Amino acid sequence: MNKTKTTSVHPVDAFKDISELHVPDIRVTYWTGGVDRNLNLFYENIKSIVLDECVPVEIKIQFETAKNVLLYSFFAYRMSTVAKSYAYSVFERSLAERIKQDIQDTKALKETKGLKRKLQYALDKGWLLKNDFFFVSDISILRDQELLDFIYKHFLDKRNELAHEPKSLDILWQVPEELALLGRMINKVWRADT
């Protein structure tokens, strides 16, 4: 059996004609129905994700960029993956900047290289709590080390998958929830002792 791989981009993923820039991606209309009502709801969900005043403006600009990319995913569905990937990068940069503010010693700062070490530092300092990483609050079934391992694995795997090899498309309506979670954690990191 000879399997041939297609080399052309499917029309739904192809570069849009300028006359279709404001036409919702067919996958959005297929899964949701009424375009106007859903675009407004999608917009309001994204708009409600706000970083606090204490967050540095550079971080805010980058996070707003992720929100704008996510909004445009209504018209180009795969941009939701780009938005999530960028939001995870903003979260990691936010941790790095906050840690830099906390640690003045260059050698000690090197000890926090890598996302896992940054997360551990934020947890150790109390900037983030284990429950902050979840949409639900009942995570009592996991022991502390299992929970930490899960957090590290989830964040590292998610960030790496988004950056290197996204395997599937998310349900578009769930992506704002993930950005909101990252936004809440960025806010908590910058609220702590600033």
C-alpha positions in Angstrom: 0.0 0.0 0.0 1.5 3.3 -1.1 0.7 6.2 1.2 1.2 9.6 -0.4 1.4 12.7 1.7 -0.3 15.8 0.5 2.0 18.7 0.0 -0.6 21.4 -0.3 -2.1 23.4 2.5 -5.8 22.8 3.1 -7.8 25.9 2.1 -8.9 26.6 5.8 -5.3 27.0 6.7 -4.1 28.8 3.6 -3.2 32.5 3.6 -6.5 34.4 3.4 -7.5 36.6 0.5 -7.7 40.2 1.6 -11.5 40.2 0.8 -11.9 37.4 3.5 -9.9 38.9 6.4 -13.1 39.4 8.4 -14.7 36.1 7.5 -14.6 33.8 10.6 -12.7 30.6 10.2 -15.1 27.9 9.0 -14.2 25.7 12.0 -15.5 28.5 14.4 -18.8 28.8 12.6 -19.2 25.1 12.2 -18.8 24.4 15.9 -20.6 27.4 17.3 -23.4 28.7 15.0 -24.3 32.4 15.1 -21.1 34.3 14.3 -21.9 37.8 15.7 -23.1 36.6 19.1 -20.1 34.3 19.5 -17.5 36.8 18.3 -18.9 39.3 20.9 -18.8 36.7 23.6 -15.3 35.6 22.6 -14.1 39.2 22.6 -15.6 39.9 26.0 -13.9 36.8 27.5 -10.6 37.9 26.2 -11.1 41.6 27.2 -11.8 40.5 30.8 -8.3 39.2 31.2 -6.4 42.1 32.7 -3.0 42.4 34.3 -2.6 44.5 37.4 -1.0 48.0 37.6 2.0 46.5 39.5 2.9 44.3 36.4 5.7 46.0 34.4 4.5 47.6 31.2 6.8 45.5 29.0 5.1 42.3 30.3 1.7 43.9 29.8 2.4 44.8 26.2 3.5 41.3 25.5 0.4 39.8 27.2 -1.9 42.2 25.3 -0.2 40.9 22.1 -1.1 37.4 23.0 -4.7 38.5 23.6 -4.9 40.2 20.2 -3.5 37.1 18.5 -6.1 35.0 20.3 -8.9 37.4 19.2 -7.8 37.0 15.6 -7.9 33.3 15.9 -11.6 33.7 15.4 -10.7 34.4 11.8 -7.7 32.1 11.5 -8.2 29.3 14.0 -4.6 28.0 14.2 -3.6 31.4 15.6 -5.0 30.2 19.0 -1.9 28.0 19.2 0.4 30.9 18.5 -1.5 33.0 21.2 -1.1 30.3 23.8 2.6 29.7 23.0 3.2 33.4 23.3 1.3 33.7 26.6 3.4 30.9 28.1 6.5 32.7 27.0 5.2 35.9 28.6 4.6 34.0 31.8 8.1 32.7 31.8 9.6 36.1 31.0 7.5 37.6 33.8 8.9 35.0 36.3 12.4 35.8 35.1 12.0 39.6 35.5 10.4 39.2 38.9 13.2 36.9 40.0 15.8 39.4 38.7 14.2 42.0 40.9 14.4 39.7 43.9 18.0 38.4 43.4 20.8 40.8 43.0 23.7 38.2 43.0 24.5 37.1 39.4 25.6 33.7 40.5 22.4 33.1 42.5 20.4 34.3 39.5 22.0 31.6 37.3 20.5 29.0 39.7 17.0 30.0 38.5 17.7 29.3 34.8 15.0 27.2 33.1 11.3 27.2 33.6 11.3 24.4 36.2 13.7 26.3 38.5 11.8 29.6 38.0 8.5 27.9 39.0 10.2 26.3 42.0 11.6 29.7 43.1 8.1 31.3 42.8 6.6 28.5 44.8 9.4 28.7 47.4 8.9 32.4 47.8 5.2 32.0 48.1 4.5 34.2 45.1 2.6 31.3 43.6 0.7 28.5 45.4 0.2 25.0 44.1 -3.5 25.6 43.7 -2.8 28.6 41.4 -2.0 26.2 38.6 -5.5 24.7 38.3 -9.0 25.7 37.2 -10.4 23.8 40.2 -9.4 24.1 43.8 -9.8 20.4 44.9 -6.4 18.9 44.2 -6.0 17.2 47.6 -5.8 13.8 46.0 -2.2 14.4 45.1 0.7 14.4 47.6 2.9 17.4 47.5 5.7 15.9 45.4 3.2 14.4 43.0 1.6 17.7 42.6 4.9 19.6 42.0 5.9 17.0 39.5 2.5 17.4 37.8 2.9 21.2 37.7 6.4 21.0 36.3 5.5 18.4 33.7 2.3 20.2 32.6 4.0 23.6 32.2 7.2 22.2 30.6 5.3 19.9 28.3 2.7 22.5 27.3 5.3 25.2 26.6 7.6 22.8 24.7 4.7 21.3 22.7 3.4 24.7 21.7 6.9 26.0 20.8 8.1 22.9 18.9 5.3 20.6 17.7 1.7 21.5 18.4 -0.2 18.2 18.1 -3.7 19.4 17.8 -6.0 22.4 17.9 -7.6 23.4 21.1 -11.3 24.1 21.5 -11.2 27.8 20.8 -13.6 28.7 23.6 -11.2 27.1 26.2 -8.1 29.1 25.2 -9.2 32.3 27.0 -9.5 30.3 30.2 -5.9 29.3 29.9 -4.8 32.8 29.2 -6.8 34.0 32.2 -5.0 31.4 34.4 -1.6 32.6 33.1 -2.7 36.2 33.7 -3.8 35.5 37.3 -0.4 33.9 38.0 1.5 36.9 36.4 -0.6 39.2 38.7 0.2 37.1 41.8 3.9 37.0 41.0 4.0 40.8 40.8 1.7 41.5 43.7 4.1 39.7 46.0 6.2 42.1 48.0 6.4 44.8 45.3 
